[in-house]
Amino acid sequence: MLKLDMFALMVVSVSASVLTEHSNSLLRDLQDFVDLLDLDRVIHLTNTYYLNDQDFQSMLEYMQSGEFSVVWNGFFGLAVIRDLGMYLIQEGVPFYDYVDLVAYFIGQSPVNSRLEQHINKTQHRSLKAYVDELFAMLPWSEWRNLYEVKQTSSEPFKSLIIKLRSVNYTELKQFYQNTKELRSFIHVLRCLGLDVELYEHYLMQFFHGLKLI
């Protein structure tokens, strides 16, 4: 499987190529949030779990399965997601380039059909421990402050937030209810110790109290 440092390099390469053309775009706003990350620490943590943790490896292998393919293809086939993707592309954000990099990394079909390579399977403490450590190193306070700044200083960013808050998330809820593979994926996450309800709580706060799962 593709190592995280190479994956990060590919993401940076995509961003850099677009930023040179759209220095005042929404992508620049989003990149400002990414710049607050200690990317080296994130990559080191992820590589460590990737190489040593059985739960982490099992999850990556599961995400290469046919069952998860139903979730992956179904999600990106939703009209609400296609609409959001087109909005981001129009604003200069290479949405599907990033999605295809993730697809390449986890072994799923590229949504944009630009990457055709397939990754190999591979083989710390647990997936939950990885998520907890990752969340602990994310710059939440700095992101919150930057969010407030962008809300008052960047029209593209304000428009993105308005777009996200106006989306009809009922389609996502119905996708969960009607897709047994997605419900199975959520069950796998719970079995591996992840507090899905806690993550849902944060989503509910942002998306006006909608119960997704």
Secondary structure, DSSP 4 states (H G I P E B T S, - for coil): ---HHHHHHHHHHHHHHHHTT-TTSHHHHHHHHHHTS-HHHHHHHHHHHHHH-HHHHHHHHHTTSHHHHHHHHHHHHSHHHHHHHHHHHHTT--HHHHHHHHHHHHT---SSS-----PPP-----HHHHHHHHHHHS-HHHHHHHHHHHHHH-HHHHHHHHHHHHS-THHHHHHHHH-HHHHHHHHHHHHTT--HHHHHHHHHHHTTT----
